[in-house]
Structure formats: C-alpha cells, structure tokens
C-alpha cells in the first residue's frame, strides 16, 4: 500500500446513534484495548482490504478567498486536503480510532482552518444550501464518506456529474461531490471542538476514542473509496491513522499506522510525515 497524491448526487441515512451505545460497541470490538478480542481470524483477502490511502489536493485558496474573512482568515495558498481510504469491494469502514497502543494524530506545521461561522465538525453536518456562501466549502472536518448533508465525496478525477459549486474556477467543472445516501458520524472520546470553533487548532490527538458509523460505511461508487477527513492548512500535513473494517463475512479487521499486534495489519499508507 502506498500514499497517492492527487491534484487534480436517494435518500439520506442519517443514522443517529447514542454515544453510550458507541462506547459499548467499541469495547466489544476491542478497539480501546488496541486489538480485536473476537475469535475471528482475518483471511489473506481481509489483510489486503486496504488497497491504498489517497491524499487529494482538492483546492488551493486564492486571493479572492483571502479577502473573504467571514468565518475566519485564510492565507493565500492554503490547501484543502481530502483523505480517502481505498477499500476492496465488499468491505465497510466501521471506525477510525486511536488507542493507548495505537494513538491517532492529525497535525499541521501551522494551523488548521476552521470556518467558525458556517463550519461543522463532521462532513455530514455541512448544509448543502450554504456550500457556496463565503468560504464554507473550505472548512476542516471529519467524515465517514459525506461532504455535506446530501452529498458524498468522490475524487475530482473520478467526478463525472459536473459541479454545484460556483465562484471558484478550480471547482466549476468538477466539485468532488456525488448526490446519494449519507453515512452519519458517531464519535466517542474525542473533543470535536477542535474541528468546530478552534482558530488555533494545530494537532488533533486521540488515544482512547474514534469516529465511526455502526452500520459501516461504503464508498459511493463501486471503487469503494471513502472520505475520512477534509483538512484545510497552509503548512505541511502529517498523520497516524488506525481503522477498523467490517469484512464481507461479518468479521472485523484492524489496520494500524505502526507496530501491529496480534491479528492487526500494518497499513503503510496510514502514516504520513510532513507532506506539502
């Protein structure tokens, strides 16, 4: 597995889940202990389920974006990154997590931009009707595939249905949005204020938490590529991520950024150091 850099719309499944249920589910799955406690033994196919991690350069801030200070100041040249997991067909993303043995972090060498007026902590909460207002499209958030309340994210190079976005030349022909079923984000053990109203957010860290969807999220196209974060920074990006997938046969498997234990699998693309 390798990091790939890319430069280049049905009903909604909102799936509201209580956090207490989420914490119980995580404990059952063994995520908080850093490895699965079930008796399921991953197959050779399961261990290949994470095909790659794709870091897409979705958009670069222009002088026009800099002039619009509603929601916060964005330096010129700030890059909007989108992180996708490319999974084998049939596999579902259950959670992105950090544990004591496998901490999770997402870091900027400067600061993340969070739109304090229109922004939200997760992509499924972004309102489609306001995406064209000011710099709302340039907000940082986490996701289980969604880029708004009605739209999933797809790579711009794989977007074939045009654009609903206006006013930004880079996004006029393709917007990386696909109308369809939305997977809501449940979260546990993490301070979501980091991606909501912080103007000095630099390092997001978890060693006892996750964001997830209980039913398990699948990509909006047969390619099964799932967006897990949109990150807006004007410095360098680095991260360590860990994920749990549901297998086609009903089992689970964990891919970790570093030092796998037991039945965990090292996902090399889940660790990124200082990528511009």
C-alpha positions as CSV (number, residue, x, y, z in Angstrom):
1,X,0.0,0.0,0.0
2,X,1.3,3.4,-0.9
3,X,0.2,7.0,-0.4
4,X,-1.1,8.5,-3.5
5,X,-1.2,12.3,-4.1
6,X,-4.0,13.6,-6.5
7,X,-4.0,17.2,-7.7
8,X,-6.4,17.2,-10.0
9,X,-25.7,13.3,-6.4
10,X,-31.9,8.7,-2.9
11,X,-32.4,9.2,0.5
12,X,-30.3,10.2,3.4
13,X,-29.3,7.7,6.1
14,X,-28.6,10.0,9.0
15,X,-28.2,7.2,11.5
16,X,-28.3,9.0,14.8
17,X,-26.6,6.9,17.5
18,X,-26.2,7.4,21.2
19,X,-22.6,7.8,22.4
20,X,-23.1,5.3,25.3
21,X,-24.0,2.6,22.7
22,X,-21.0,3.6,20.7
23,X,-18.6,3.2,23.7
24,X,-20.0,-0.2,24.5
25,X,-19.6,-1.2,20.8
26,X,-16.0,-0.1,20.8
27,X,-15.2,-2.0,23.9
28,X,-16.9,-5.1,22.5
29,X,-14.8,-4.7,19.3
30,X,-11.7,-4.3,21.4
31,X,-10.6,-1.0,19.8
32,X,-9.8,0.7,23.2
33,X,-7.5,-2.2,24.0
34,X,-5.7,-1.7,20.7
35,X,-6.7,-5.1,19.1
36,X,-9.8,-7.2,18.5
37,X,-10.9,-9.5,21.2
38,X,-13.2,-11.6,18.9
39,X,-12.3,-15.1,17.7
40,X,-12.5,-14.1,14.1
41,X,-9.3,-14.8,12.2
42,X,-8.7,-12.5,9.2
43,X,-8.1,-14.2,5.9
44,X,-5.5,-13.4,3.4
45,X,-8.1,-11.4,1.4
46,X,-9.0,-9.4,4.5
47,X,-5.4,-8.4,5.0
48,X,-5.4,-6.8,1.5
49,X,-8.7,-4.9,2.1
50,X,-7.0,-1.6,2.5
51,X,-5.7,-1.0,-1.1
52,X,-4.3,2.5,-0.5
53,X,-4.6,5.8,1.3
54,X,-5.2,8.7,-1.1
55,X,-4.4,12.3,-0.1
56,X,-6.1,14.6,-2.6
57,X,-5.2,18.2,-3.1
58,X,-8.8,19.3,-3.5
59,X,-8.4,23.1,-3.7
60,X,-5.9,25.9,-3.3
61,X,-7.0,29.2,-1.7
62,X,-6.9,32.3,-4.0
63,X,-6.6,36.0,-3.3
64,X,-10.4,36.2,-3.5
65,X,-10.7,33.6,-0.7
66,X,-8.3,35.6,1.4
67,X,-10.4,38.8,1.1
68,X,-13.5,37.0,2.4
69,X,-13.0,36.9,6.2
70,X,-16.5,35.7,7.2
71,X,-15.7,32.5,9.2
72,X,-12.1,33.3,9.6
73,X,-8.9,34.3,7.8
74,X,-7.4,32.0,5.2
75,X,-3.9,32.7,4.0
76,X,-3.3,32.6,0.2
77,X,-2.1,29.3,-1.0
78,X,-3.8,27.4,1.8
79,X,-4.5,23.8,0.6
80,X,-7.7,21.8,1.1
81,X,-6.7,18.2,1.5
82,X,-9.1,15.3,1.4
83,X,-8.1,11.9,2.8
84,X,-9.6,8.8,1.2
85,X,-9.4,5.1,2.1
86,X,-9.5,2.9,-1.0
87,X,-11.0,-0.4,0.1
88,X,-11.7,-3.7,-1.7
89,X,-15.3,-4.1,-2.8
90,X,-17.5,-5.6,0.0
91,X,-15.5,-4.2,2.9
92,X,-17.0,-1.5,5.1
93,X,-15.4,1.2,7.2
94,X,-16.6,0.9,10.8
95,X,-14.3,3.3,12.6
96,X,-11.2,5.5,12.5
97,X,-9.7,5.3,16.0
98,X,-6.9,6.0,18.4
99,X,-6.0,3.7,21.4
100,X,-3.3,3.5,24.0
101,X,-1.2,1.2,21.9
102,X,-2.1,2.9,18.7
103,X,-2.5,6.7,19.2
104,X,-4.1,8.7,16.3
105,X,-3.0,12.2,15.3
106,X,-3.5,14.7,12.5
107,X,-1.2,17.6,12.5
108,X,-0.3,20.8,10.6
109,X,3.0,22.5,10.8
110,X,1.0,25.8,11.1
111,X,-2.8,25.7,11.9
112,X,-6.0,24.1,10.6
113,X,-8.6,26.5,9.2
114,X,-12.0,26.0,10.8
115,X,-14.9,28.1,9.5
116,X,-16.3,29.5,12.7
117,X,-19.5,30.8,11.0
118,X,-20.6,28.1,8.6
119,X,-18.4,25.2,9.6
120,X,-19.1,21.9,11.4
121,X,-17.1,19.1,13.0
122,X,-18.2,16.4,10.5
123,X,-18.9,16.4,6.8
124,X,-22.4,15.0,7.1
125,X,-23.5,18.1,9.1
126,X,-22.4,20.5,6.3
127,X,-25.5,22.0,4.8
128,X,-25.6,21.7,1.0
129,X,-27.5,25.0,0.7
130,X,-24.7,27.0,2.2
131,X,-21.7,25.4,0.4
132,X,-21.5,28.4,-1.9
133,X,-21.6,31.0,0.8
134,X,-18.4,32.8,1.5
135,X,-15.7,30.2,2.3
136,X,-17.9,27.5,3.8
137,X,-16.5,24.9,1.3
138,X,-13.1,25.5,2.8
139,X,-13.8,24.1,6.3
140,X,-11.9,21.3,8.1
141,X,-14.0,18.3,9.3
142,X,-14.0,14.5,9.8
143,X,-16.2,12.1,7.8
144,X,-17.4,8.6,7.1
145,X,-17.8,9.4,3.4
146,X,-20.0,12.5,3.3
147,X,-19.1,16.0,2.3
148,X,-22.5,17.5,3.1
149,X,-26.0,16.5,4.3
150,X,-26.9,15.4,0.8
151,X,-23.6,14.7,-1.0
152,X,-20.8,12.2,-0.7
153,X,-17.2,12.9,-1.6
154,X,-15.5,11.5,-4.6
155,X,-12.1,12.2,-6.1
156,X,-12.2,15.1,-8.6
157,X,-10.6,12.9,-11.2
158,X,-13.5,10.4,-10.8
159,X,-16.3,13.0,-10.7
160,X,-18.4,12.8,-13.8
161,X,-21.6,14.7,-12.9
162,X,-20.4,18.3,-13.1
163,X,-20.5,20.8,-10.2
164,X,-22.9,22.5,-7.9
165,X,-20.3,25.0,-6.8
166,X,-19.9,28.5,-8.1
167,X,-17.4,31.3,-7.9
168,X,-14.2,29.2,-7.8
169,X,-12.6,28.4,-11.1
170,X,-10.9,25.3,-9.8
171,X,-14.3,23.7,-8.8
172,X,-16.6,24.9,-11.6
173,X,-16.3,21.8,-13.7
174,X,-15.9,19.2,-11.1
175,X,-16.7,19.6,-7.4
176,X,-15.8,16.2,-5.9
177,X,-19.5,15.8,-4.8
178,X,-21.9,12.9,-5.6
179,X,-25.6,13.0,-4.6
180,X,-26.7,10.0,-2.6
181,X,-27.1,8.1,0.7
182,X,-25.2,9.7,3.6
183,X,-23.5,7.9,6.4
184,X,-23.7,9.9,9.6
185,X,-20.7,10.2,12.0
186,X,-20.9,8.9,15.6
187,X,-17.9,9.8,17.8
188,X,-16.5,8.9,21.2
189,X,-13.7,10.1,23.4
190,X,-12.6,13.0,21.1
191,X,-13.1,16.7,21.5
192,X,-14.9,17.7,18.3
193,X,-14.5,21.4,19.2
194,X,-11.1,21.0,17.5
195,X,-12.9,20.9,14.2
196,X,-15.6,23.3,15.0
197,X,-14.6,26.6,16.6
198,X,-10.9,26.5,17.2
199,X,-8.9,29.1,15.4
200,X,-5.5,27.9,16.7
201,X,-6.0,24.2,16.0
202,X,-2.7,22.5,15.2
203,X,-2.7,18.9,16.4
204,X,-5.7,16.6,16.8
205,X,-4.8,13.6,19.0
206,X,-6.7,10.6,20.3
207,X,-5.6,7.6,22.4
208,X,-9.0,6.5,23.6
209,X,-11.6,7.4,21.0
210,X,-12.9,7.2,17.5
211,X,-15.3,8.4,14.8
212,X,-17.5,5.8,13.3
213,X,-20.7,4.5,11.7
214,X,-22.3,1.4,13.2
215,X,-23.6,0.0,10.0
216,X,-20.3,0.5,8.4
217,X,-19.7,3.0,5.5
218,X,-19.0,2.1,1.9
219,X,-17.8,4.3,-0.9
220,X,-20.4,6.0,-3.2
221,X,-19.1,4.2,-6.3
222,X,-18.1,0.6,-6.9
223,X,-14.4,1.6,-6.4
224,X,-15.3,1.8,-2.7
225,X,-13.2,4.9,-1.9
226,X,-14.3,6.6,1.4
227,X,-13.5,10.1,2.5
228,X,-12.5,10.2,6.2
229,X,-11.4,13.9,6.5
230,X,-11.2,17.3,4.9
231,X,-8.2,19.3,6.2
232,X,-7.5,22.9,5.4
233,X,-4.0,24.0,6.2
234,X,-1.3,26.3,4.8
235,X,1.7,24.3,6.1
236,X,2.7,20.7,5.9
237,X,0.4,17.8,6.8
238,X,1.2,14.7,8.8
239,X,-0.8,11.9,10.5
240,X,-1.0,8.5,12.0
241,X,-4.4,6.8,11.5
242,X,-5.9,3.5,12.5
243,X,-9.0,1.9,11.1
244,X,-11.4,-1.0,11.7
245,X,-13.1,-2.6,8.7
246,X,-16.1,-5.0,8.6
247,X,-15.4,-7.9,6.3
248,X,-17.9,-9.4,3.8
249,X,-18.3,-12.4,6.0
250,X,-19.2,-10.4,9.1
251,X,-15.8,-10.3,10.8
252,X,-13.6,-7.3,11.6
253,X,-10.0,-6.4,10.9
254,X,-7.8,-3.5,12.1
255,X,-5.2,-1.7,10.1
256,X,-2.8,0.4,12.1
257,X,-0.2,3.0,11.4
258,X,2.6,1.5,13.4
259,X,3.6,-1.7,15.2
260,X,0.8,-4.1,14.6
261,X,-0.1,-6.7,17.3
262,X,-1.9,-10.0,17.2
263,X,-4.2,-10.0,14.1
264,X,-3.7,-6.3,13.3
265,X,-2.2,-5.4,9.9
266,X,0.2,-2.6,9.2
267,X,-1.3,-0.1,6.8
268,X,1.7,1.7,5.4
269,X,-0.4,4.5,3.9
270,X,-1.9,5.2,7.3
271,X,1.2,7.1,8.4
272,X,2.2,10.3,6.6
273,X,5.1,12.6,7.6
274,X,5.2,16.2,6.6
275,X,3.6,16.2,3.2
276,X,3.3,19.5,1.4
